[in-house]
């Protein structure tokens, strides 16, 4: 691997900025100053920039507590995205959210540049379970729970896989309910469409789990932590 790619991958700047670091003799390879961007390096090499050692890490994984009003996208000309919430030093090349949460949906969101893992987690064949908590307008019944558990059919004819619905709290006076739902699919606006299909409306939606990942109680909206692949795949 060329040293300019190595440094760019480690978020030391654009290729042009990395070239300037090299020209200004701020980069050392195994203790020796190097100025050529074409210099070949391997992961075992010791590379320093301005006296700080830079260890190579190709893949990165961040678990975010997504806030409302932010897009699950890599970039947008007019609206803030989840990538914008990352510190500049954490905005590694190729980072993207795994799946998407609607703009007004909050909670657990995985961001990674591991394309293979991203594909695996989103593959319909994997049936990765996701848990949501929601505030809904309307009060589910035992019949609603049975409909969800047997595999709901949406108005457009889409047949869904069985989902687990649990009623957490009911406000009879305001006709509101707080529920927990577990699904193994990720269709467009799925949870919202499921409740609309039974005459109810989702007012708030928050994702709590995805596969082996659980949203930490201490992680505030808009905050994130770096995790490992082992945390995700178990």
Beta strands, then each sheet from edge to edge (+ up, - down):
strand 1: 27-29
strand 2: 32-33
strand 3: 47-49
strand 4: 52-53
strand 5: 61-66
strand 6: 96-97
strand 7: 106-112
strand 8: 130-137
strand 9: 164-171
strand 10: 176-183
strand 11: 201-210
strand 12: 213-214
strand 13: 224-227
sheet 1: 2+ 1- 3+ 4-
sheet 2: 6+ 7- 5+ 13-
sheet 3: 6+ 7- 11- 8+ 10- 9+
sheet 4: 6+ 7- 11- 12+
end
